Amino acid sequence: METNGASQVEPQEQSRQLGGKYLTFQLGEEQFGLEILKVREIIGVLDVTKVPQTASFVRGVINLRGKVIPVMDLRLRFGLPWREDDERTCTIVVEVGEADGHRRLMGIVVDQVREVVSVRDEDVEKTPSFGVELDTAYILGMAKLEGGVKILLDIDRVVADSQLVLG
């Protein structure tokens, strides 16, 4: 029996299992999730040292126990309006992969951390198409939980696709 090369590629693309544990957080009215294995810790908002010539969504860098870590405001990264930090604003320290295979720590500021949830594979749907103008490559899928939908993020792509430094 002959097989078509295209039909062999498609199942591989869809074979990634997205079930597992996700840390959920809030940005505005929307809830997002990121793989718990990418999360190193959750801290409050620390004093940030501004770095010249960085993108508008980059807050700067923090010194976390002797390590200098860049911090991005995820709200601004996603084009949401700026908002004053409050007592619920948190920085999630994540470990992200770079194109060269190295791993690095990055802080992402979110409005509020919610909870860790278990997501079953069957509760995740493919990202819907919003048209050619909207890039959704950083979205792993849509998790249907608790009567709502949580957007599951590929944090490596969110960070990698960001131009942290203006050139």
Summary of the structure (lengths in Angstrom):
residues: 167
radius of gyration: 17.3
end to end distance: 53.5
largest distance: 64.0
contacts: 431
relative contact order: 0.23
helix: 16%
strand: 45%
